Amino acid sequence: MRRENPQPDEPGAFTYTSRNRVPTKIKADHPDFIPQYKTRGAACCDLMANITEPDVHGKYELTIIPGATVSVDCGFSIQLVPGYEAQVRSRSGMASRGLIVTNGIGTIDADYRGRLKVILTNVGKEVIVIRHKDRIAQMALKPVWYFVWDETDQLDESDRGAGGFGSTGET
């Protein structure tokens, strides 16, 4: 079954075209784990926690104490079209509570075929509980641009030069 970002109902609204839709194969444990766009204009689709083992209390949830980092399965594997990557990002609601994607933006390469997992860190002060099928992160599809290296002995001058961290007077 093909699932797509919802189309607008109102006349004159933006319509998604084949130029901004990329067919992507997905192998999901259950249709519920197929990432969904929650609004018509959403740039990212939501990823859900697939917690398959109960905790010591028999609940399908994961308790993340402050400072802890966990890897959470999302219930699927994908096959991206060459020339694209998927970016895994924090959800603003979760980040406001202190739960962030550990590496800032996680990259899923076009040649990766394993399970999609999200590495989360609780940088807050409170314990955070994730339940089975909670939305834990979001994913965007992006084109990939490749470097073509032009080896040289000298780089062009610029106003900034070699100035690094704090070189603009702002830290």
N, C-alpha and C positions, 0 to 999 in steps of 0.2 A: 504494500500500500504506500502510495506517495503522500507525504505530508509537507505542506509548505507554509510560509509566513502568510497569515490571513490577508485577504484582499479587502480593500476599502469598499464600502457599500455606497457612499455618497458620490453623486455625479461630479466629475471634475477632480476627484481626489487622485493622488499619485497611484499609479498602477505599477506593480512589480513586473519586470520584463525578463526575458531570457538573458539579458545582459547583466542582471544582478541576482540571478539564481544559478546555483551550481549543483548539479546532481551529485549526491554523495551517498555511497553505500553505507548502510548501518546494520550491524548484527546486535540486536538488543535482547536482553534476558526476558523482557516483557514490553509490550507497546508503551506502557507508562514511562519507561526510561528513554524513549525517543525524545530528544530535547525539543522544547516548544518555545516559540516566540509568544510572549504574553500580550503584546499589543501590536497594532499594524505597523507602527514606526520603529519597533524595537530593532536595534543593531545586533543584539546578542540574544541567544536562546539560553534557557535555564538548564542547569545540570542538577540532577538529584542524587542524593546519597542512596546507595544500594547496600544496606547493612543486612547481611544474610545470616549472621550468627548472633544469637542472643547474648546479652551481658550476664553477669552473675545473678541478676535479679530476673532473668528471663525476658527482658525487654530488648527490642531491636532498636537500640540506640547507642550512641557513642558519646561518652563524657570527656570533654577536653578541658583540662585544668589550665589556668594561666601559665604561659610559657611552654606549653606542650605543642608538639607538632605531630600530625597524624596524616596518613594516606587514606583517602576515601574512594572506594570504587563507585563508578557512576552507572554501572549496569549495561555497558555496551562497548563495542569496538567499531571503528569507522575506517573507511577507505576513501581518502581525499583524492581529488583530481590532481595530477602533477601540476605544479605551478601555484599551489595554494597551501596555506597552513591554517590550522585552527588555533586561536589564542584563548586560553583559559584565564579568566579574570575574576577578581573578587566581586561579590554582590554588595552594593552599597549598604543595604540593610544589615548584612552580616558584619561588614567592616565597621559599621558604627557601633557594634557590640564588641569589636576587638578581634573578630575572626577574619583572617586574610589569607589569600593565596600566597604561600610562602615565598615563591620566587618571583613575585610581582605579576608577571604574565607568564603563564606556562605555554609552551609551544608544542603542538602536535604536528609533526612533520608528515608530509604526504606519503612517505614510505613506511610509516609506523602502522602496525596491524594489531597491536596488543590492546589490552583493556584500558579504557580511559579512566585514570585516577587523578584526583585532585589532592595536592599536598597543602594542608591547611595548618596555620599556626594561630593559637590564641594569644594575641598580644595585649589583651585586656586584663582587667583585674578580677573578673567574675568567671565562674565555671560556665561553660557553654555546652548544652546538650543538643546533639544532632540526632533526629529520629529518621527511621527508614522512610525514604521518599521525600525528605525535606530538601528544598532547593538550597544548594550550598555554594554554587559558583555560576558563572555565565561564560558562554563561548561565542566567539566571533570568527567568521571566515574572512581571511585576508589573502590578497595576491602576494606572491613572493617575488622580490626583485633580487637578482644575483649580482654580486660585485664582478666587475671585469678589471682585474688589477693591472695597472700601468706602472711598472717598476721604474723608479727614477732616483737620482742622487739629490734632487733638490725639490722643495715644495714652494709654491707661490707664497709671497708675503701676504699678511692680512693684518688688520688693525689689532686684532686680539693676539696674534702670534702664538707663543707656546703657553700663554696664561691658562692655568687650570682652575681648580676649585677655588672659588672666592675671588677670582681675578677681576670680576666686574664690580667689586666692592659690596656685593650682596652675598650673604651666607645663609 
